[in-house]
Amino acid sequence: MKALVQDRLGPPLDVVELREVPAPRPGPGEALVRMVAAGIHPGDFFFTQGQYPEAKRPVLPGQVVGNHGVGRVVETGGRADLAPGMLVAFSAGRVWAEFAAIDARALIPLPADYPAERAAQLMPAITARDVLTASEVGPGQWLAVTAGHSLVSSLVIQMARRRGVRVLAIVRRRIQDRDLTALGAEAVIALADLAVPLAEAVRAATGGQGLSGVVDAVGGEVLTQLLEALGFKGRAVVVGAYDLRPFQAGALKVLMDLQEIRSYVYRYFFDPPAPGDADYLASVLAELADPEIEVRIAGRWTLEDHRQALEGATFRPEGGKHVLVFED
């Protein structure tokens, strides 16, 4: 079968190549899935560079790349509620390939007519729902969201708007055809346009109210400034790290303002969905399928065209998601 494989650590554009490899043979408890679509996500870049925890690092050489996707069941792995041909989504490994052997417990059944490209973005949607919940920001309070043009952040903005949360979106620069206020952001700060420290701009944008929560995918000085603007009992949720430089937090401010700084990684990164997650997953899937929720797709690519997909995801991530497709 065709697959995208890496033999050494590095950015995807440097190490990922298309190769013919043997089709996987599912082991005990594993299902065989024929891939339909897979989104290219920041986590895939962390993975190829070996930046994940030890249990989730590439096994080299010959590591098939890719962490999240959607496919059709070929073999059920003994799971009674699955059937051949069923559409499923999953967080797993080795999915940038025509077939994948996946822990059957990890498969999330989908309605037969669920849009495949949206299903391929289920894990970002789960992340958006989870980090919004973890921020504990309530109606009328301010939430700052960095990397505002990214899929996770744009979903946070839209989900927050539906819940009455006031959103301050922070972006590197303004993009002509991207209006985050149309998605629900009450204010937008472009870092490229700043003439004052970000913390000062945040206080001005919120009318002096300050922030009740932060969802940050950047780190570094941006997070330092947002923590400065974070208010009493505020919560910062770190979901990404575009800037690998350390951020700073004043210990006394964190202590006296009863603040929390939390980390978040994919809900199903280490463990498969639990039986009790069914209602939660149905709720996220329903919100993701809502046509009023924007899920911007920048490109659809075959495995043969993977370099164009990786170039778009690397150099133009604000344009939308790039999706690998495996069937018409």
C-alpha positions as CSV (number, residue, x, y, z in Angstrom):
1,M,0.0,0.0,0.0
2,K,1.0,3.7,-0.3
3,A,2.0,5.5,2.9
4,L,3.9,8.5,4.1
5,V,6.9,7.4,6.1
6,Q,9.8,8.9,8.0
7,D,13.2,7.3,8.7
8,R,14.6,10.2,10.9
9,L,13.5,13.0,13.1
10,G,12.8,16.4,11.6
11,P,10.1,18.7,10.2
12,P,7.7,16.9,7.9
13,L,8.9,18.6,4.7
14,D,12.4,17.3,5.5
15,V,11.7,13.7,6.5
16,V,8.4,12.5,5.2
17,E,8.3,10.6,1.9
18,L,5.9,8.5,-0.1
19,R,6.6,4.8,-0.1
20,E,5.1,1.4,-0.8
21,V,4.9,-0.6,2.4
22,P,3.2,-3.8,3.4
23,A,-0.5,-3.4,4.4
24,P,-0.9,-3.7,8.2
25,R,-2.2,-6.9,9.7
26,P,-4.4,-6.1,12.7
27,G,-3.4,-7.7,16.0
28,P,-5.7,-8.8,18.8
29,G,-8.2,-6.1,19.6
30,E,-7.3,-4.1,16.5
31,A,-9.6,-3.1,13.7
32,L,-8.5,-2.6,10.1
33,V,-9.6,0.7,8.5
34,R,-9.4,1.9,5.0
35,M,-8.6,5.6,5.2
36,V,-11.0,8.2,3.8
37,A,-9.4,11.5,4.9
38,A,-6.8,12.8,7.4
39,G,-6.2,16.4,8.4
40,I,-2.7,17.8,8.8
41,H,-2.4,19.2,12.3
42,P,0.3,20.9,14.4
43,G,0.6,17.7,16.4
44,D,1.8,15.9,13.3
45,F,4.7,18.3,13.2
46,F,5.5,17.7,16.9
47,F,5.4,14.0,16.2
48,T,7.8,13.9,13.2
49,Q,10.3,15.9,15.2
50,G,10.1,13.6,18.2
51,Q,8.7,16.3,20.6
52,Y,5.9,14.2,22.0
53,P,6.3,12.1,25.3
54,E,8.3,8.9,25.0
55,A,5.3,6.7,24.5
56,K,4.2,8.7,21.4
57,R,7.5,9.2,19.6
58,P,8.3,7.8,16.2
59,V,9.7,4.3,15.9
60,L,12.5,4.6,13.3
61,P,13.1,3.8,10.6
62,G,9.9,3.2,8.7
63,Q,7.4,5.1,10.9
64,V,4.1,5.7,9.1
65,V,3.1,9.3,10.0
66,G,-0.3,10.8,10.9
67,N,-2.3,10.9,14.0
68,H,-6.0,11.7,13.3
69,G,-8.4,10.8,10.6
70,V,-11.6,9.2,9.3
71,G,-12.0,5.9,7.5
72,R,-14.2,2.9,6.8
73,V,-14.1,-0.3,8.8
74,V,-12.7,-3.3,7.0
75,E,-12.3,-5.6,10.0
76,T,-14.0,-4.9,13.3
77,G,-11.4,-6.2,15.7
78,G,-14.2,-8.0,17.6
79,R,-16.1,-4.9,18.5
80,A,-19.8,-5.7,18.4
81,D,-21.1,-2.2,17.5
82,L,-18.9,-2.0,14.4
83,A,-19.5,-3.4,10.9
84,P,-17.6,-3.4,7.7
85,G,-18.1,-0.2,5.7
86,M,-19.0,1.8,8.8
87,L,-17.6,5.4,8.8
88,V,-15.4,6.0,11.9
89,A,-13.2,8.8,13.2
90,F,-10.2,8.2,15.5
91,S,-7.1,9.5,17.1
92,A,-4.4,7.0,16.4
93,G,-1.0,6.6,14.7
94,R,0.1,5.5,11.3
95,V,-2.9,6.9,9.5
96,W,-1.2,8.7,6.5
97,A,-1.6,5.5,4.6
98,E,-4.2,3.7,2.5
99,F,-5.0,1.3,5.4
100,A,-4.4,1.5,9.2
101,A,-4.6,-1.0,12.0
102,I,-6.1,0.7,15.0
103,D,-7.1,-0.2,18.5
104,A,-10.8,-1.0,18.0
105,R,-11.7,0.9,21.2
106,A,-10.4,4.1,19.6
107,L,-12.9,4.1,16.8
108,I,-15.7,6.6,17.0
109,P,-18.7,5.6,14.9
110,L,-20.2,8.3,12.7
111,P,-23.5,8.6,10.8
112,A,-23.2,7.2,7.3
113,D,-23.7,10.6,5.7
114,Y,-21.4,12.6,8.1
115,P,-19.2,14.9,6.0
116,A,-15.8,13.2,5.8
117,E,-13.8,16.4,5.7
118,R,-15.5,17.6,8.9
119,A,-15.1,14.2,10.5
120,A,-11.3,14.5,9.8
121,Q,-11.4,17.6,12.1
122,L,-13.1,15.9,15.0
123,M,-10.0,16.0,17.2
124,P,-9.5,19.8,16.8
125,A,-13.2,20.2,17.6
126,I,-12.8,18.1,20.7
127,T,-9.8,20.2,21.7
128,A,-11.7,23.4,21.2
129,R,-14.6,22.2,23.3
130,D,-12.3,21.0,26.0
131,V,-10.1,24.0,26.3
132,L,-13.1,26.3,26.4
133,T,-14.5,24.2,29.2
134,A,-11.1,24.2,31.0
135,S,-10.9,27.9,30.9
136,E,-14.1,28.1,33.0
137,V,-14.9,31.5,31.4
138,G,-18.6,32.3,31.9
139,P,-21.1,34.4,29.9
140,G,-20.1,38.1,29.8
141,Q,-16.5,37.4,30.7
142,W,-13.5,37.9,28.4
143,L,-11.5,35.0,26.9
144,A,-8.3,35.7,24.9
145,V,-7.6,33.2,22.2
146,T,-4.2,33.2,20.4
147,A,-3.4,31.9,16.9
148,G,-6.9,33.1,16.1
149,H,-6.7,32.0,12.4
150,S,-6.0,28.3,13.3
151,L,-8.8,25.8,13.2
152,V,-8.8,25.0,17.0
153,S,-8.8,28.7,17.8
154,S,-11.5,29.6,15.3
155,L,-13.6,26.8,16.7
156,V,-13.1,28.1,20.2
157,I,-14.2,31.5,19.1
158,Q,-17.4,30.2,17.5
159,M,-18.2,27.9,20.4
160,A,-17.5,30.7,22.9
161,R,-19.9,33.0,21.1
162,R,-22.6,30.5,21.3
163,R,-22.1,30.4,25.1
164,G,-22.2,34.1,25.6
165,V,-18.4,34.4,26.2
166,R,-16.7,37.6,25.0
167,V,-13.7,36.7,22.9
168,L,-10.5,38.7,22.2
169,A,-8.8,37.0,19.2
170,I,-5.0,37.5,18.9
171,V,-3.4,36.9,15.5
172,R,0.1,37.5,14.0
173,R,-1.3,39.7,11.3
174,R,-4.6,40.5,9.7
175,I,-5.6,38.6,6.7
176,Q,-7.8,40.2,4.0
177,D,-10.4,37.5,3.7
178,R,-10.5,36.4,7.3
179,D,-12.9,38.3,9.5
180,L,-12.8,36.8,13.0
181,T,-15.4,39.2,14.2
182,A,-17.9,37.4,11.8
183,L,-17.1,34.2,13.7
184,G,-17.8,35.8,17.0
185,A,-14.7,37.6,18.2
186,E,-15.7,40.9,19.9
187,A,-12.2,42.3,19.3
188,V,-9.1,41.3,17.3
189,I,-5.5,42.3,18.1
190,A,-2.9,41.8,15.4
191,L,0.6,41.5,16.9
192,A,2.2,43.0,13.8
193,D,0.2,46.2,14.3
194,L,1.0,46.7,18.0
195,A,2.4,50.0,19.2
196,V,2.1,49.2,22.9
197,P,2.8,46.0,25.0
198,L,0.2,43.3,24.4
199,A,-1.0,43.4,28.0
200,E,-1.8,47.1,27.6
201,A,-3.6,46.5,24.3
202,V,-5.7,43.7,26.0
203,R,-6.7,46.0,28.8
204,A,-7.8,48.7,26.3
205,A,-9.7,46.2,24.1
206,T,-11.6,44.8,27.2
207,G,-12.4,48.3,28.5
208,G,-10.2,47.7,31.5
209,Q,-12.1,44.6,32.5
210,G,-9.1,42.3,31.8
211,L,-9.2,38.6,31.1
212,S,-11.0,35.8,32.9
213,G,-9.3,33.2,30.7
214,V,-6.6,32.5,28.1
215,V,-6.4,29.8,25.5
216,D,-2.9,29.9,24.2
217,A,-1.2,28.1,21.3
218,V,1.8,30.4,21.0
219,G,3.8,30.6,24.3
220,G,6.8,32.9,24.7
221,E,6.3,36.6,25.2
222,V,2.7,36.5,24.0
223,L,1.8,34.2,26.8
224,T,3.9,36.3,29.3
225,Q,1.9,39.4,28.3
226,L,-1.5,37.6,28.5
227,L,-0.7,36.3,32.0
228,E,0.0,39.9,32.9
229,A,-3.5,40.8,31.8
230,L,-5.2,37.8,33.4
231,G,-7.5,38.7,36.3
232,F,-8.6,37.3,39.6
233,K,-9.2,33.5,39.5
234,G,-8.2,33.6,35.8
235,R,-7.2,30.4,34.1
236,A,-4.7,30.0,31.2
237,V,-4.9,26.9,29.1
238,V,-1.7,26.1,27.1
239,V,-2.6,24.1,24.0
240,G,0.3,24.7,21.7
241,A,3.8,26.2,21.4
242,Y,4.6,28.0,18.2
243,D,7.2,30.0,20.2
244,L,9.6,27.6,21.9
245,R,11.1,30.4,24.1
246,P,10.1,30.3,27.8
247,F,7.3,32.4,29.1
248,Q,7.3,34.2,32.4
249,A,4.7,34.3,35.2
250,G,4.9,36.4,38.3
251,A,4.6,33.9,41.2
252,L,3.1,36.5,43.6
253,K,0.4,37.5,41.0
254,V,-0.5,33.9,40.3
255,L,-0.7,33.2,44.1
256,M,-2.6,36.3,45.2
257,D,-5.0,36.3,42.2
258,L,-5.7,32.5,42.6
259,Q,-4.8,31.9,39.0
260,E,-4.1,28.6,37.3
261,I,-1.9,27.7,34.3
262,R,-3.0,24.4,32.8
263,S,-1.7,22.3,29.9
264,Y,-3.9,20.4,27.5
265,V,-3.1,17.7,25.0
266,Y,-5.6,15.8,22.8
267,R,-8.2,14.1,25.0
268,Y,-7.6,10.7,23.4
269,F,-3.9,11.1,23.0
270,F,-3.0,8.3,25.5
271,D,-6.3,6.5,26.1
272,P,-9.3,5.6,23.8
273,P,-12.8,7.0,24.4
274,A,-14.5,5.6,27.4
275,P,-18.1,4.2,27.1
276,G,-19.3,7.1,29.2
277,D,-18.1,9.6,26.5
278,A,-20.8,8.7,24.1
279,D,-23.1,11.7,24.9
280,Y,-20.1,14.1,24.9
281,L,-18.9,12.9,21.5
282,A,-22.4,13.1,20.0
283,S,-22.6,16.7,21.2
284,V,-19.3,17.6,19.7
285,L,-20.1,15.9,16.4
286,A,-23.5,17.7,16.2
287,E,-21.8,21.1,16.8
288,L,-19.1,20.3,14.3
289,A,-21.6,19.3,11.6
290,D,-23.7,22.5,12.0
291,P,-23.3,24.4,8.8
292,E,-23.1,27.7,10.7
293,I,-19.8,26.5,12.2
294,E,-17.0,27.5,9.8
295,V,-14.4,24.8,9.2
296,R,-12.1,26.3,6.6
297,I,-10.4,23.8,4.2
298,A,-7.5,25.2,2.3
299,G,-6.7,22.2,0.2
300,R,-7.5,18.6,-0.6
301,W,-4.5,16.4,-1.5
302,T,-3.7,12.9,-2.5
303,L,-0.7,11.1,-1.0
304,E,1.2,11.8,-4.2
305,D,0.6,15.5,-3.6
306,H,1.6,15.4,0.0
307,R,4.4,18.0,-0.4
308,Q,2.0,20.7,-1.5
309,A,-0.1,19.8,1.5
310,L,2.8,20.0,3.9
311,E,4.0,23.3,2.3
312,G,0.6,24.8,2.8
313,A,0.4,23.6,6.4
314,T,3.9,24.8,7.2
315,F,4.0,28.2,5.5
316,R,0.3,29.2,5.2
317,P,-1.4,27.6,8.2
318,E,-3.8,30.6,8.6
319,G,-5.4,29.8,5.3
320,G,-7.2,26.8,6.6
321,K,-6.8,23.1,7.0
322,H,-5.0,20.9,4.5
323,V,-6.6,17.4,4.1
324,L,-5.2,14.2,2.7
325,V,-7.9,12.4,0.8
326,F,-7.9,8.7,0.0
327,E,-11.1,8.2,-2.0
328,D,-13.3,10.2,-4.4
